Amino acid sequence: SEQAEAGLAMARIGGIDIPNDKRAEIALTYVYGIGLVRSQAILAATGVDPDKRARDLTDEEVVRIRAYIDENYIIEGDLRREIRQNIARL
């Protein structure tokens, strides 16, 4: 792909490749369990500029975001499993 040739890797958060061409606050919403409000809160807490494009995030910023999400939120597969279990239980 063009991205691989250019040496651009998409940031992976929660096992999802977030889109490079979107602003960080929008790109994070591609992760199941993170909406716009959570995305804005995560970026504010980690000190990352929400207007920065996902491709322009430094490795250190991505690591900070990933660590914050892991500590504070249930996302993707774990969230889907929890919801499925709650539905089955109820």
C-alpha positions in Angstrom: 0.0 0.0 0.0 1.0 3.6 -0.3 1.2 4.1 3.4 3.6 1.1 3.8 5.8 2.5 1.0 5.9 5.9 2.6 6.8 4.3 6.0 3.6 5.7 7.6 2.1 3.3 10.1 -1.4 3.9 11.3 -1.6 4.4 15.1 -3.2 1.3 16.7 -5.4 1.9 19.7 -7.4 -0.8 21.3 -6.5 -3.1 18.4 -8.0 -0.7 15.8 -6.0 1.3 13.2 -7.2 4.8 13.6 -7.5 6.8 10.3 -4.4 8.9 9.6 -6.2 11.7 7.8 -8.6 12.6 10.5 -8.2 15.0 13.5 -7.1 13.1 16.6 -10.4 13.8 18.4 -12.4 12.3 15.5 -10.0 9.4 14.8 -10.3 8.1 18.4 -14.1 7.8 17.9 -13.3 4.9 15.5 -12.6 2.8 18.5 -15.7 1.0 19.8 -16.6 2.5 23.2 -15.1 6.0 22.5 -17.4 8.7 21.4 -16.6 12.4 20.8 -17.0 13.5 24.5 -14.7 10.6 25.7 -12.3 11.3 22.9 -12.1 15.0 24.0 -11.7 14.0 27.6 -8.9 11.5 26.8 -7.0 14.1 24.7 -7.4 16.8 27.4 -6.1 14.4 30.1 -3.1 13.3 28.1 -2.3 16.8 26.9 -2.6 16.0 23.2 -3.9 18.7 20.7 -7.3 17.5 19.5 -6.8 19.4 16.2 -3.6 17.5 15.4 -4.0 14.9 12.5 -3.7 11.3 13.7 -0.7 10.8 11.3 1.1 13.7 13.1 0.9 12.2 16.5 4.2 11.3 18.0 4.9 7.7 19.2 5.1 9.1 22.7 1.6 10.8 22.4 0.1 7.5 21.0 1.6 5.6 23.9 0.2 8.2 26.4 -3.3 7.9 24.8 -3.2 4.1 24.8 -2.1 3.9 28.4 -4.8 6.4 29.6 -7.5 4.4 27.7 -6.3 1.1 29.1 -6.4 2.5 32.7 -9.7 4.2 32.5 -12.0 2.6 29.9 -13.3 -0.7 28.7 -13.2 -0.7 24.9 -13.6 -2.9 21.8 -13.7 -6.7 22.5 -13.9 -6.4 26.3 -16.8 -3.9 26.0 -18.6 -6.0 23.4 -18.3 -9.1 25.6 -19.5 -7.2 28.7 -22.5 -5.9 26.9 -23.3 -9.3 25.5 -23.1 -10.9 29.0 -25.3 -8.2 30.4 -28.0 -8.7 27.8 -27.8 -12.5 28.4 -28.1 -12.0 32.1 -31.1 -9.6 31.8 
